[in-house]
Amino acid sequence: MDHPASLLLDLPGLFLAVPAAALAPVEAALRRLGPDPAHPPPPPGAPHLLAEALEHLGRGLAEAGGFGEPQADLAAAALLAADQPVPGRATLAELEAEVLARLSITDPAPLQALALAVAGLRQERLRRAQRLGLAPPAPVLARKAGAGRRLASATAVFEALRGLVGNNPLFADFQQKAEEERRRMGRVNILIAGKTGVGKSTLVNAVFGDQVALTGMGRPVTQDIAWYEPPQLPLRLCDTKGLEMAEFSATLAALEAEIEKGNASGDFDQRLHILWLCISEPGARVEAGERAVVELCARHGIPALVILTKAIGPRAFEEVVRRELPAARAIVRVLAENWDDRPPFGLDALIQATERILPEARQAAFIAAQRVDVERKRKRAMKIAAGAAASAAGAAAVPIPLADAAGIFAINVGMVAGIAVAMGVSMDRDSMIAMAASLAGALATSAGGRMIAGQVLKLVPGIGSIAGGAITAAVAGSATYGLGYGFTEYLCRFHAAKGHMPAGDELREGFRKFWESWGEKEKAPPRG
């Protein structure tokens, strides 16, 4: 017959050996963890059902703990979640002694609270049995090779999430937030006018990228006007097909009809927001058609910006343009590509002038679409991160249990979607899946983030149950801002190295590698 005190090493025996009131901390911690809906916490006063629920939880933690015994794996997983070492070989009593010695009893996370409650009950009963000379024989348990590494490796978390995120609610939520951000930002509509050969396509490619060429893909309105709508950019370009002396009257008539059509729609996204009039500086001449298009736009309230392209000519021409086109809001000299030994210049000034002249409601769309001034993108992205951190901190002003963290997680989802839109990241399905996986993976591998992301990470066996704890304002704010700061920094560094924003697999894999070594996963947001 087994030693009677051996019953203390089994959860049913332990729970039946203590008063019902002593089980209250175990029940409370289990409810905070929010286990699998298929195995809800038992009703109070049912010690055998409580033991069954904890054993089910322990079996789910087997990969994280690695002993293959539910109670030992519960203790080991709690130690791992608190970044504490786990012995390679130990008895159950020795493991639980480590739990009591190493884990904080002040406001512990749910998993740690559960392990502490169980260990406290057992250790007290074992001490009594020892005093009576009834100490039970305890088998030595050995951890499996590699057990627990999953918690410490961002790579493993990202890989586990990769196959899940495309079909779960996180992706749908991210997609919805991204669409909301894109609708809020709207599109900027730029009228590109100028004579044939003035360099409009070269300029457009330099500002918005090689994929935005004014050739072959436009939607013709008339033989004089075509719209170009680059996929995934908050931008539309209206090209006038040239302002040649013999043809500008027909072009202007078609253009005015298009302007009036957009104004009559009542939709701000259908209106032209700014004129970019391109004049070749070496030509040193303002044509009648160029004067006419500026005057036409002025009559309809469209601000005009004159761009002196191929700016290798005399600076005096700028004053000529200023006199002959008094309605122009600004004049910028630009050399969009190398000319002999002269490097490009003036694109930064063009971005600044355009942002200044555009209606405020379309400035963000323009900054997101352009690729010249990444610092301007960064500033907008960091404002989004700071705002999200303030919202998350406000939501957690009073500590709330993990099960109620959905609001804070939604703020993080909206923040990442907003930063991606503001930075001009492609929002095709592959890229959005990559960003959703990056969001979940990043939160999974930071301490504060695990507390926020516990709901989503239940999809990954052995990780979701380990995340837990009460979310304070400081934790919510720093975890949110750290994620936004890190995501923005990654996008800026990628753009600096590659000349474009990442998309699809290069976004997912690139951000994973960046995040593994990123040292500010939790960063206090700026004050004020």
ABEGO torsion letter per residue (X at the ends): XBBAAAAAABAAAAAAABBAAAAAAAAAAAAAAGBBAABBBBBBGBAAAAAAAAAAAAAAAAAAAGAGBAAAAAAAAAAAAAGBBBBABBBAAAAAAAAAAABBABGBBAAAAAAAAAAAAAAAAAAAAAAAGABBBBBBBBBBBGBGAAAABAAAAAAAAAAAAAABAAAAAAAAAAAAAAAAAEBBBBBBBEBBGAGAAAAAAAAAEAABBBBGABBBABAABBBBBBBGBBBBBBBAGEBBAAAAAAAAAAAAAAAAAAAAAGBAAABBABBBBBBBAAAGBBBAAAAAAAAAAAAAGBBBBBBBBGBABBAAAAAAAAAABAABABBBBBBABBBEABBBBGAAAAAAAAAAABBAAAAAAAAAABAABAAAAAAAAAAAAAAAAAAAAAAAABBBBAAAAAAAAAAAAAAAAAAAAAAGBBABAAAAAAAAAAAAAAAAABAAAAAAAAAAAAABBGAAAABBEBBBAAAAAAAAAAAAAAAAAAAAAAAAAAGBBBBEAAAAAAAAAAAAABABABBBBBBX
